[in-house]
Amino acid sequence: MSYSHQDREWLERLSLHLAVLERGALVYVWSDTRIAIGANWEEEIEKSLGGSKAAILLISPSFLASDFIWNKEMPL
């Protein structure tokens, strides 16, 4: 999932709703919260987005204003 960190509460809410699908192996929900401490986070985001079949975008004013999202995530 791509989101603005200012909208983390919404990420947590949606993740809770998707947990039953993930538990049943129907989906794999990935967000930057899965990146290990010390890992190259830009590389991890690029690898995950590049290997995904679908993406969920949590669009908000903060999302639309994010240079990182527009410059790094959206082109993928």
PEWO-V547004 format. One record per residue. N is the residue number from 1. RES is the residue in one letter. PSI is psi in radians with two decimals (* if undefined). Layout:
# PEWO-V547004
n=(N	N)
res=(RES	RES)
psi=(PSI	PSI)
This chain:
# PEWO-V547004
n=(1	2	3	4	5	6	7	8	9	10	11	12	13	14	15	16	17	18	19	20	21	22	23	24	25	26	27	28	29	30	31	32	33	34	35	36	37	38	39	40	41	42	43	44	45	46	47	48	49	50	51	52	53	54	55	56	57	58	59	60	61	62	63	64	65	66	67	68	69	70	71	72	73	74	75	76)
res=(M	S	Y	S	H	Q	D	R	E	W	L	E	R	L	S	L	H	L	A	V	L	E	R	G	A	L	V	Y	V	W	S	D	T	R	I	A	I	G	A	N	W	E	E	E	I	E	K	S	L	G	G	S	K	A	A	I	L	L	I	S	P	S	F	L	A	S	D	F	I	W	N	K	E	M	P	L)
psi=(2.40	2.30	2.82	2.42	-0.35	-0.28	0.46	-0.60	-0.70	-0.62	-0.81	-0.70	-0.82	-0.70	-0.67	-0.75	-0.56	-0.17	-0.67	-0.65	-0.67	-0.71	-0.63	0.16	0.50	-0.48	2.78	2.00	2.10	2.41	3.02	-0.13	-0.26	-0.07	2.25	2.57	2.30	-0.18	2.77	1.72	-0.62	-0.73	-0.73	-0.71	-0.80	-0.78	-0.77	-0.80	-0.67	-0.50	0.07	2.67	-0.40	2.81	2.58	2.19	2.13	1.50	2.24	3.01	-0.66	-0.69	-0.86	-0.44	-0.12	2.03	-0.69	-0.81	-0.83	-0.66	-0.51	-0.77	-0.79	-0.65	-0.40	*)
